[in-house]
Amino acid sequence: MQIPVPDVSSRTLTELISLSGRRAVVTGGARGLGRAIAERLVEAGADVLVADIDAQLATKVAEDLGCRRQGRALAAHLDVTDAGSVVATADLAARELGGLDIWVNNAGIFPAVPALEMPTETWDEVFAVNTRGVFLGSREAARRMREAGRGGVIVNVVSTAGFRGTGPGLAAYVGSKHATRGLTRQLALEFAPFGVRVLGVAPTFVPTEGNLAAAAAAGVPMDAETFKAVMQAGPLGRLGVPDDIARVVLFCASDLSAFMTGSTLLADAGETA
């Protein structure tokens, strides 16, 4: 049975961007891009489950969002590599929020290890979080959206690394993001009959807690020329900030993008052009 996406031509711009009455999950939602995404979704009126491996931080973020924004915010511990944990998070969202309309697969890791020196375990860990986690989250979200019969949106945070190679030591990351971009296209085809749209957003390198921690772990000092080169402004003249990416995710999650599925939108200031 085909559930067509609605024709929203008669709606106002305010109505199109509003997420009032919709329920969302953001994985990796306690920091960086995930937190910025959760903030925008709540501001647009959605009730949001902030799901993160760091349950304590997720709780703090949800409490903060609940005090400052229009929609409700709850927290959950989530390990995206654990199918049981993903199922429990989807069930929690359906139970506590009353349903599930939006799922954002944002959680990701990016250890820098040269390919010739990379342990198999590191490769497997990156794919477990960045690709398997996206599949598990998408599957559980789509199952519940299909059951509800009202469609929904899944947004996968990809990367410009899903379009090209990048810095040395990131073979696992680049591979996982190419896979996630392909998965976005395939799941869009498979979920379309249920009215579930699947879109990707591919950010360039944006300064976040995770990126800075990764640089430190790789032994790159904050004032090193190598680090500065990575952080150079793109063609638009400045570095990106988390909210630059969050606004694109909001577009994907809202009815502004109602006639789109399977695409991955570059949010990179023209870097990949």
N, C-alpha and C positions, 0 to 999 in steps of 0.2 A: 504494500500500500504506500503510495507516494504522498508525503505531506509537503505541499508546496510552500515556499517562503512567501510571506504576505507581500502584496503590493502596497508600499508605504508612501506612494506619491502624494496622497492628500494630507499627510501629516506635516505639521510645522517643524522647523528646525529644532525648536525646543523639545518637541515630542520625540523627534528622531534620536537625539543624543541622550535623552533621559533613560535611565535604567531603573526607574521607580518600579517596585514590585518584582524585580528580578533577583535571583540568588546566585552568588558567584563563589568559586574557590580559586585562590591564588597560591600555587605551590612556591616554596622559597619566599614566602610573603613577608618575612620578618625583617628584611634588610635590603638595601640596594634597590635594584630595579623592581623587585617584588613588592617592597613596601610602597614605592612610588605608584605602582599599578594599583595596589589595594586602595591607596588614598584617592586616586581619581575615580575608581569604580564606586567607592562609598559616596564620594562627593556627587556623583551622577545619580545617586539614589539607590544603588544596589545594596543588598545585605551581603556581606562578604565574610567568608571563612578564611582567616589568615592561617595557612598550613605551612609548617616549617619543622625541620629536624630539631631546631632549638625551641622547644615548647615554651620555656620561660620567656624568651624574647618575643615569641609570637603572642603570648598573653599580654605583654606590655604594649605591643603595637596595637592589638585589638582594643585594649582599654583606651589608648590615646585616640584612635580613630573614632571610637564610639562617642567620645566627648566632643570631638571637633567637627564631625561630618554629619551629613544628612541620613545616610543609611546605617544599619546596624553592622557591627563587626564582632565576630567571635574568633576564637583561636583553637587550633588543633595541632597535636604532634603528628608529623608525617615523615616517613621514610619512603621516598618515591621508588626505591629499589625493591621494596617489600610489598608484594601483591596484597597481602592481608592488611597492611597499613593503609594502602590506597583504597581498598574496599571499605575499611572502617571510616576513612575520611569522607568518602562519597556518601556513605550511610548517615554519618553525622550531619553533613550538610542537608541531606534530604529530610532528616528528622528535625533538626533544630531550626533550619531556615525555612522549612516547608516545601522544599523542592530544589531543583538545580537547573539553572539556565545558562550559566557561563562557567567555563573551566579554563584557567590560564596555567599552562605548563611552563613555569618560569625557572624552577630549580635547576641548577647546573653547576658543574665543577670544571676546572681547567688547569690541572697541574702541568708544569712545563718540564718535560723530560725528553732529551734527544731520543729519536727513534731507535738508534742502535743500542742505547742504554736502557730503554724502557722495559721494566718488568711486565710480564704478561698480566700480572695482577692489577697494575696501574691502568693498562688498556681496558681490562674488563670493568674496572671500577668506573672509569669515565663513561663507557657505553651504558653501564647499568643505570647511572644517574641521568645522563643526557639524552639517551635514546630509549632504553627500556622504560625509564620513568615516564617519558612522554607517552609511550604506547599504553602503559598501564593506566595512567590518568585519563587518557582519551577514551580508552575502552570502557572504564567504569562510568565516566561522565556520559558517554553516548548511550550506554545501557539504560541509565536512569532517565535520560532525555527521551529515549524511544518509548520507555514504559509510560512516561507522562503524556506523550502524544502531542507536545506543544513545541517541539523543536528546541534549538539552542545553539550556542556558539562555543567552539573550542579554539583557543588561541595558543599557539606554540611560540615561545621565544627562541628563535633560531640564533643567527649571528651572521655577520658578513663572512665569517669563516665557513658558512654553508654555501658560499658562492665561489670561493677561491682558496688558495693556500694562504698561510699567514706566517707569523714568526717561527723561528726554529724551536723545536721541543714540543710542538702542539699537534703532532700527528693524530693522537687519539681524539683531541678536541675537534680538530677540523673534520676528521672522519665521522665523528658522532653528529656534528651539525649538518654535514651533507646528508647523512641518514635521516635526520629529523626533518629536513626540508623535503626529502622524498616521501617520508611518512605522512607529512602534511598533505601532499597531493593525493596520495593513495587513500587516506582516511576520508578526505573530502568526497571522493567518489563513492566510497562504501557507505558513508553516513548520510549522503544527500537524500535518499528516499525517506529518511526519518525527519527531514527538516532540520538536520544538524549541519551547520556550516563549520568548516575547519580552515583557519587562516594562520599564517606565520608572520612574525615580525622579526626582522633581522637587524639588530643594533650594531653600530660600530663600537669600538672600545670607549666605554664611558667610565669615568672615575667613580667607583663604588667601593664599599668596604671589602667586598670579595676580590675585586681587581687589585686593590692596594695590598691586601693580604697575600695574594698570589705572587705579586711582584716581590714582596719581602721574603716569602718562602723560597723564591728562586734566587735570592741573594742579590736582587737589584735594588740598590739604595734609591731613595726617593729623589735624590738630586743627580742621579747618574744620567749621562747623555743618552744611553740606550732607553731608559725609562721616559725621558723627555721626548724622544723620537716617537715612541708609541703614542704619546699623549698630544701630538701636534694637532692643531686645529685643522679641520677639513676645509673643503672649498667654500663653505658658508661662513668661515671666518672665526669660529670659536669652537671650543670643546663642547661635546654634548653633556647634558646632565640627565639624571634618571627620569625627570618629568618629560623630557623630550621623547623618550621611548614610551612612557606611560600614556601619553596622549594618543599615540598611534594605536596602542592596545585598546584604549577606550573607543576609538573609531571602529576597530574591528569588532568589539563586543556590542556596539550599539547598532541601531537600525540604519545608521548612515551607510553602513557597508552591507545592507541586506541582500544585495544582488551579487555578492562576492563569496567565493569559496575556492580553496585549493591554492590560492596565491600566497606568496611570502613577500611582504612589503619591506623594502629596504629603508631603515631609519638610520642613515649613515652620513648625512650632510653631503651627499654626492661622491663619497669616497670610492664607491664601487663602480661608478659610471665609466 
